[in-house]
Amino acid sequence: MKLKFVFILFSFLSLAACNVGKQEKTAEKRNPYDLEIINDFEVYDSIVSLEPQKKLVDLEETVDNIVLDIRYASKNNFTGEVIYKIPKAFARKPLAVALQNVQKDLSSHGLGLKVFDAYRPYAATLKFYEVFPDTMYVAAPWHGSRHNRGCAVDITLLDLNTGEELNMPTPFDDFSDKAHPDYMELPEDVIKNRQMLIEIMKKHGFTVYPYEWWHYDFHGWENYKLMDISFEELINTK
């Protein structure tokens, strides 16, 4: 009987050690640069309970008439793969409030916003760099992205009457000089549309990324942690 107990205990400890080893390998794979990343929903939830402004909110529920075109939830993106299982856009609460104010300003001109991406789990940043290892256009995974902090948004302008996108320098995720916000060898209407977007976003606390006309960082992004919480967790627990 004693021998049987010892065998069962040994088996249990071996299984536990194996599981710990697997967890450590999984964690290492998801965070190979040993960054400070919040990947436990309970930790995130405890932070939000103390600082409600750090909540990741659903932009469709926060910004009136926002239009989503979440490219990474389809194969219509530079990776050619489905990265997100759900076509959703989340962002920190202050950013969402600022976007609502942008939307109000735009509506008076018959325009609105279309969102390509917002909060991006860190695992996606690792995948992007694996596919396209150029840190001019893809965030360096050893630093993480402002998207991973819930403090960046990829957007364009829409005509509210037609639902069509305004003419911009390039499509979304074009990795060329034409995507740079200061590139000027463009038709006059394209430059005007791009500048309109830059100015209205700047008015509400956003800064355009130097190499992508569609990417905007929200002020104070450095006050938010990198995140690797899935969309599914955010949806199922909100």
C-alpha positions in Angstrom: 0.0 0.0 0.0 2.8 2.4 0.9 4.7 1.5 -2.3 1.5 2.3 -4.3 1.1 5.7 -2.5 4.7 6.5 -3.3 4.2 5.6 -7.0 1.1 7.8 -7.2 2.8 10.7 -5.5 5.8 10.3 -7.8 3.5 10.3 -10.9 1.6 13.4 -9.6 4.8 15.3 -9.1 6.2 14.3 -12.5 3.0 15.4 -14.2 3.1 18.7 -12.3 6.7 19.3 -13.2 5.9 18.5 -16.8 3.0 21.0 -16.8 5.1 23.7 -15.3 7.8 23.1 -17.9 5.2 23.4 -20.7 3.8 26.6 -19.2 7.3 28.1 -19.0 8.0 27.2 -22.6 4.6 28.7 -23.7 5.3 31.9 -21.7 8.8 32.1 -23.3 7.4 31.6 -26.8 4.8 34.3 -26.2 7.3 36.7 -24.6 10.8 35.8 -25.9 12.2 39.3 -24.9 11.1 39.1 -21.3 9.0 42.2 -21.5 6.6 43.4 -18.8 3.4 42.2 -20.4 0.0 41.8 -18.9 -1.3 38.4 -20.2 -3.5 37.4 -17.2 -7.0 38.7 -17.4 -7.4 38.8 -13.6 -4.3 41.0 -13.3 -5.7 43.3 -16.0 -9.1 43.3 -14.3 -7.6 44.3 -10.9 -5.8 47.2 -12.6 -9.0 48.4 -14.2 -10.9 48.2 -10.9 -8.4 50.6 -9.4 -8.0 52.7 -12.6 -11.2 52.5 -14.7 -9.7 54.8 -17.4 -7.3 51.9 -18.3 -10.2 49.7 -19.4 -10.1 48.4 -23.0 -13.5 49.3 -24.4 -15.3 48.2 -27.5 -15.2 51.0 -30.1 -18.4 49.9 -31.7 -20.1 50.5 -28.4 -18.3 53.7 -27.5 -18.0 55.7 -30.8 -21.2 56.6 -32.6 -21.5 55.2 -36.2 -17.9 53.9 -36.2 -17.2 51.6 -39.2 -14.9 48.6 -38.8 -12.8 46.9 -41.4 -10.6 44.7 -39.2 -8.2 43.4 -41.8 -6.3 41.1 -39.4 -9.6 39.1 -38.8 -9.4 38.1 -42.5 -6.7 37.1 -44.9 -6.8 40.5 -46.5 -3.7 41.8 -44.8 0.1 41.7 -45.4 0.5 38.3 -43.6 -2.1 36.6 -45.8 -3.3 34.9 -42.6 -6.2 35.3 -40.2 -4.6 36.8 -37.0 -7.7 37.7 -35.0 -10.6 35.2 -34.5 -13.1 38.0 -34.0 -13.4 41.3 -36.1 -13.4 43.7 -33.1 -11.7 46.9 -32.2 -10.8 47.7 -28.6 -8.9 50.7 -27.1 -8.3 52.4 -23.8 -11.2 54.4 -22.6 -9.6 57.9 -23.0 -8.7 57.1 -26.6 -12.2 55.9 -27.3 -13.6 59.1 -25.9 -11.2 61.1 -28.1 -12.3 59.2 -31.2 -15.9 60.0 -30.3 -15.0 63.7 -30.4 -13.2 63.2 -33.7 -16.3 61.5 -35.1 -18.5 64.4 -34.0 -16.3 66.9 -35.7 -16.2 64.9 -38.9 -19.9 64.4 -39.1 -20.4 68.1 -39.5 -18.4 67.7 -42.8 -20.4 64.7 -43.9 -17.4 62.4 -43.0 -16.7 59.6 -40.6 -14.0 57.2 -39.5 -13.3 53.7 -40.6 -11.0 51.6 -38.3 -8.6 49.0 -39.6 -7.1 48.1 -36.2 -6.8 49.3 -32.6 -5.7 47.3 -29.6 -3.5 44.4 -30.7 -2.5 41.6 -28.5 1.3 41.2 -28.2 1.2 37.7 -29.8 0.1 39.4 -33.1 3.2 41.7 -32.9 5.4 38.7 -32.7 3.7 37.2 -35.8 4.0 40.4 -37.8 7.7 40.7 -37.2 8.1 37.0 -38.1 6.4 37.7 -41.5 7.9 41.1 -42.2 11.0 41.9 -40.1 11.3 45.6 -40.9 10.9 47.8 -37.8 10.1 50.8 -39.9 6.7 49.4 -40.7 6.3 46.6 -38.1 6.8 47.1 -34.4 10.0 45.8 -32.9 8.8 42.9 -30.7 11.6 43.6 -28.2 9.9 46.9 -27.5 6.3 46.1 -28.2 3.8 48.3 -30.1 1.6 51.2 -28.9 -1.2 49.0 -30.4 -0.2 46.5 -27.7 -0.9 49.2 -25.1 -4.4 49.9 -26.5 -3.2 53.4 -27.4 -3.0 53.4 -31.2 -5.5 53.2 -33.9 -5.3 52.6 -37.7 -7.9 54.6 -39.5 -9.1 56.3 -42.7 -11.9 58.7 -43.6 -15.3 57.8 -45.1 -17.9 59.8 -47.0 -21.1 59.3 -44.9 -23.4 59.7 -47.9 -21.7 57.0 -50.1 -20.0 54.9 -47.5 -16.8 55.1 -49.7 -13.3 55.8 -48.4 -11.8 59.1 -49.3 -8.8 58.9 -51.6 -5.6 58.4 -49.6 -2.0 58.0 -50.7 -2.0 54.2 -50.4 -4.1 51.3 -49.3 -3.8 50.2 -45.6 -0.5 48.5 -44.8 1.3 49.7 -47.8 5.0 49.5 -47.0 6.4 52.1 -49.3 7.5 55.7 -49.3 4.1 56.8 -50.5 2.6 55.7 -47.1 4.8 58.3 -45.3 2.7 61.3 -44.1 5.2 63.8 -45.6 5.3 62.2 -49.1 4.1 64.9 -51.5 4.2 63.4 -55.0 0.5 62.9 -54.9 -2.7 64.3 -56.4 -3.9 67.5 -54.7 -7.1 65.9 -53.3 -5.2 63.0 -51.8 -2.8 65.4 -50.0 -5.9 67.4 -48.8 -7.6 64.4 -47.4 -4.5 63.1 -45.6 -3.9 66.5 -44.1 -7.5 66.8 -43.0 -7.2 63.5 -41.1 -3.8 64.5 -39.6 -5.2 67.8 -38.3 -8.4 66.6 -36.8 -6.7 63.7 -35.1 -4.0 66.1 -33.7 -6.7 68.3 -32.4 -8.0 65.5 -30.2 -4.6 64.2 -28.9 -3.3 61.9 -31.6 0.0 61.9 -33.4 0.5 60.4 -36.9 3.2 57.8 -37.2 6.1 59.0 -39.5 5.9 56.1 -41.9 2.1 55.3 -42.0 -0.5 57.9 -42.8 -3.2 55.7 -41.2 -1.5 55.0 -37.9 -2.2 57.3 -34.9 -0.7 57.2 -31.4 -2.7 58.6 -28.5 -1.0 61.0 -26.1 0.0 59.4 -22.8 0.5 56.0 -24.3 3.6 55.5 -22.1 1.3 55.3 -19.1 -0.2 52.0 -20.2 1.2 48.5 -20.0 1.8 46.2 -22.9 -1.0 43.7 -23.2 -1.5 40.1 -24.5 -5.2 39.7 -23.5 -7.3 38.1 -26.3 -10.4 39.6 -27.8 -12.4 36.6 -26.6 -11.4 37.3 -23.0 -12.4 41.0 -23.4 -15.8 40.1 -24.9 -16.7 37.2 -22.5 -15.9 39.2 -19.4 -17.1 42.7 -20.1 
